[in-house]
Amino acid sequence: MSLLDVSGLTIRTDTGRALVSDLSFAVEPGGRLGLIGESGSGKSLTTLALMGLLPPGLTASGRAVLDVPGLPPTDVVSAGESRMRALRGRAVSVVFQEPLTALDPLMRVGRQIAGPLRRRRGLRGTELRRAVAAALDRVRLPEPDRIARAFPHEISGGQRQRVALAMALACEPALLIADEPTTALDVTVQADMLRLLNELIAEEDMALLFVSHDLAVVSGVTDRLVVLKDGRTVESGSTADILHHPRQPYTQSLVASARAFQEALERITR
């Protein structure tokens, strides 16, 4: 049984233009699936549709059934806002690309992490403070008490992204969606973040849907890939097969670009 089973997902504008067309894939319990494609391929729109967060003027059709142990299966495409509000954080969480905009600039970090813990797990007082500290410690942030008291602008970009990850994992979701979570970070911090993601996914036994334009990045954290172009699936299969034996010209170009970038990076950092 799939944890997330997406079938025929289509996203249209209010004028009828299809931005994502007939997208189908599955994420198994504990699986790691990557959605890869250039800007405008429909990756982030897919993420928003799965979270019930499409902006006004866009509508989704098809099915995307989230089947989490202990909860009734839910088609997130047709679910209403009240149902999605109950699922977010508890069954599925998301980490977006830019933590400075994802975090509230006027609220201390600790209060932001405390929010889902209070709403979803009913924690209060000392128990809540300990859970906030544990969430920050889980993502390997030093001095969690200091960071909990800080505002987002008072910590680094890498630390902000770890805070966003701590918020997403606070209520132990079955599925984590990571939408370009390292794009805004420099190369060294990006590598640290990817290592952390790998460790946490293994430790928590979560499933991962990793969205990126960067094949080199996504190949390090996934076991299967779906390649998108102009809102349509170009190719899908195991990460190893697509990296070493891409069948479609578009996928071949992505692989060639990733290899060229990696070789250039290695020359620079020697």
C-alpha positions in Angstrom: 0.0 0.0 0.0 1.4 3.4 -1.0 1.7 6.2 1.5 0.9 8.7 -1.2 -0.7 7.6 -4.5 -1.0 10.3 -7.1 -3.1 9.5 -10.2 -3.9 11.8 -13.1 -3.1 15.1 -11.2 -3.9 18.0 -13.4 -3.6 21.7 -12.4 -5.3 24.3 -14.5 -5.6 28.1 -14.5 -9.1 29.6 -14.4 -8.8 30.1 -18.2 -8.4 26.4 -18.7 -4.7 26.3 -19.4 -3.0 23.1 -18.0 0.1 23.8 -16.0 0.5 20.2 -14.8 -1.0 17.4 -16.9 -2.0 13.9 -15.9 0.8 13.4 -13.4 1.0 10.0 -11.6 3.4 8.6 -9.1 3.5 6.8 -5.8 5.6 7.3 -2.6 5.9 4.1 -0.5 6.3 4.1 3.3 9.9 5.0 3.9 10.5 5.7 0.2 12.4 8.6 -1.3 11.0 10.0 -4.5 12.4 13.0 -6.4 10.5 15.3 -8.7 13.1 16.9 -11.0 12.7 19.5 -13.8 13.6 23.0 -14.8 11.8 26.1 -13.6 8.2 26.1 -14.9 8.0 22.3 -15.1 5.2 22.1 -12.5 7.2 20.8 -9.5 6.3 23.4 -7.0 2.7 23.6 -8.1 2.5 19.9 -7.5 3.8 20.5 -4.0 1.2 23.2 -3.3 -1.6 21.0 -4.7 -0.6 18.1 -2.4 -0.7 20.4 0.6 -4.0 22.0 -0.4 -2.3 25.4 -0.8 -2.8 26.2 -4.5 -3.2 30.0 -5.0 -6.5 31.5 -6.2 -7.0 31.1 -9.9 -5.6 27.5 -10.0 -7.6 24.3 -9.5 -6.5 20.7 -9.3 -8.2 17.6 -10.5 -7.3 13.9 -10.4 -6.5 12.0 -7.2 -3.8 12.1 -4.6 -4.6 9.7 -1.8 -2.7 10.1 1.4 -2.9 6.9 3.4 -1.2 7.3 6.8 -1.4 4.6 9.5 -3.9 5.6 12.2 -5.8 8.0 9.9 -8.5 7.5 7.3 -7.2 7.6 3.7 -7.7 11.1 2.2 -7.8 12.4 -1.3 -5.9 15.6 -0.8 -7.0 17.0 -4.2 -10.7 17.0 -3.2 -10.3 17.4 0.6 -11.6 20.7 2.1 -9.5 23.1 4.0 -10.6 21.9 7.5 -9.5 18.3 6.6 -6.2 19.5 5.2 -5.5 21.7 8.2 -5.9 18.5 10.3 -3.4 16.6 8.1 -0.7 19.3 7.7 2.1 18.8 10.2 0.7 15.5 11.5 0.5 13.4 8.4 2.5 15.5 5.9 4.8 18.5 6.3 6.6 20.7 3.8 9.9 22.6 3.9 10.0 25.4 1.3 12.9 26.9 -0.6 13.3 30.2 1.3 13.1 30.0 5.1 13.3 33.8 5.6 9.9 34.1 3.9 8.5 30.8 5.4 9.3 32.0 8.9 7.4 34.8 10.6 10.0 37.7 10.9 8.2 39.2 14.0 8.1 36.0 16.0 10.9 34.3 18.0 12.0 30.9 16.6 10.9 29.0 19.7 7.3 30.3 19.5 7.1 29.3 15.8 8.2 25.7 16.6 5.9 25.7 19.6 2.8 26.4 17.5 2.4 23.0 15.8 3.4 21.2 19.0 0.7 23.1 20.9 -2.0 22.6 18.2 -1.3 19.0 17.2 0.1 17.4 20.4 -1.6 19.6 23.0 1.7 20.4 24.8 1.9 23.2 27.3 4.3 24.7 29.8 7.5 22.9 30.7 6.6 19.9 28.4 6.3 22.3 25.5 9.6 24.1 26.2 11.4 20.7 26.3 9.8 19.6 23.1 10.9 22.8 21.3 14.5 22.3 22.6 14.3 18.7 21.4 13.1 19.8 18.0 16.0 22.2 17.6 18.5 19.6 18.9 17.1 17.0 16.4 18.2 19.2 13.5 21.7 19.5 15.0 21.4 23.2 15.9 24.0 24.3 18.5 22.8 26.3 21.5 19.1 25.5 21.0 18.0 27.8 23.9 19.7 30.8 22.3 18.3 30.0 18.9 14.8 29.5 20.4 15.0 33.1 21.8 16.2 34.6 18.5 14.3 36.2 15.7 14.8 34.7 12.2 16.9 37.6 11.0 19.3 37.0 13.9 20.5 33.6 12.7 22.2 32.4 9.5 20.4 31.1 6.3 21.5 27.6 7.1 20.2 27.8 10.6 16.9 29.2 9.4 16.5 26.3 7.1 17.2 23.9 10.0 14.6 25.7 12.0 12.1 25.3 9.2 13.0 21.6 9.1 12.5 21.4 12.9 9.0 22.9 12.5 8.1 20.4 9.8 9.3 17.4 11.8 8.0 18.5 15.2 4.8 16.4 15.0 6.5 13.4 13.4 4.8 13.4 10.0 4.8 10.2 7.9 5.7 12.2 4.7 8.0 15.1 4.4 7.9 17.2 1.2 11.1 19.2 0.6 10.6 21.8 -2.1 14.0 23.1 -3.2 15.2 23.2 0.4 18.8 23.8 -0.4 18.6 26.2 -3.4 19.0 29.4 -1.3 22.1 28.0 0.6 25.7 28.1 -0.4 27.4 24.9 -1.5 29.0 24.0 1.8 25.8 24.6 3.8 23.8 22.8 1.1 25.9 19.7 1.6 25.4 19.8 5.3 21.7 20.2 4.9 21.5 17.2 2.5 23.5 15.0 5.0 21.1 16.1 7.8 18.1 15.2 5.6 19.4 11.8 4.9 20.1 11.1 8.6 16.7 12.4 9.8 14.7 10.5 7.2 16.5 7.3 8.2 16.2 7.9 11.9 12.5 8.9 11.8 11.6 6.2 9.1 9.7 8.9 7.1 8.9 9.0 3.4 10.4 11.8 1.4 9.2 13.7 -1.7 12.1 15.9 -2.7 11.5 18.6 -5.4 14.4 20.2 -7.2 15.8 21.5 -10.5 19.2 20.1 -9.6 19.7 16.5 -10.5 23.1 16.4 -8.6 21.3 17.4 -5.4 18.2 15.2 -5.8 20.3 12.1 -6.7 21.9 12.2 -3.3 18.7 11.8 -1.3 16.3 9.7 -3.4 15.9 6.2 -4.7 13.4 7.0 -7.4 12.9 9.9 -9.8 10.1 11.4 -11.9 11.4 13.8 -14.5 9.0 16.7 -15.5 9.0 19.0 -18.4 6.2 21.6 -19.1 4.0 19.9 -16.6 4.3 16.4 -18.0 6.2 13.3 -17.0 9.1 12.7 -19.4 10.7 9.7 -17.6 10.5 7.9 -14.4 12.5 5.1 -12.7 15.1 4.3 -10.2 17.6 7.1 -9.5 20.5 4.9 -10.5 18.9 4.0 -13.8 18.1 7.6 -14.7 21.5 8.8 -13.8 23.4 6.1 -15.7 21.0 5.2 -18.5 18.7 8.2 -19.2 16.4 7.3 -22.1 14.8 10.6 -23.2 16.8 13.5 -24.7 15.6 16.0 -22.1 16.7 13.7 -19.2 20.0 13.2 -21.0 20.5 16.9 -21.1 19.8 17.2 -17.3 22.3 14.4 -16.6 25.0 16.1 -18.8 24.4 19.5 -17.1 24.7 17.9 -13.6 27.9 16.2 -14.5 29.4 19.3 -16.1 28.5 21.3 -13.0 30.0 18.7 -10.6 33.2 18.5 -12.6 33.5 22.3 -12.6 32.9 22.4 -8.8 35.5 19.8 -8.2 38.1 21.8 -10.2 37.3 25.0 -8.2 37.5 23.3 -4.8 40.7 21.3 -5.4 
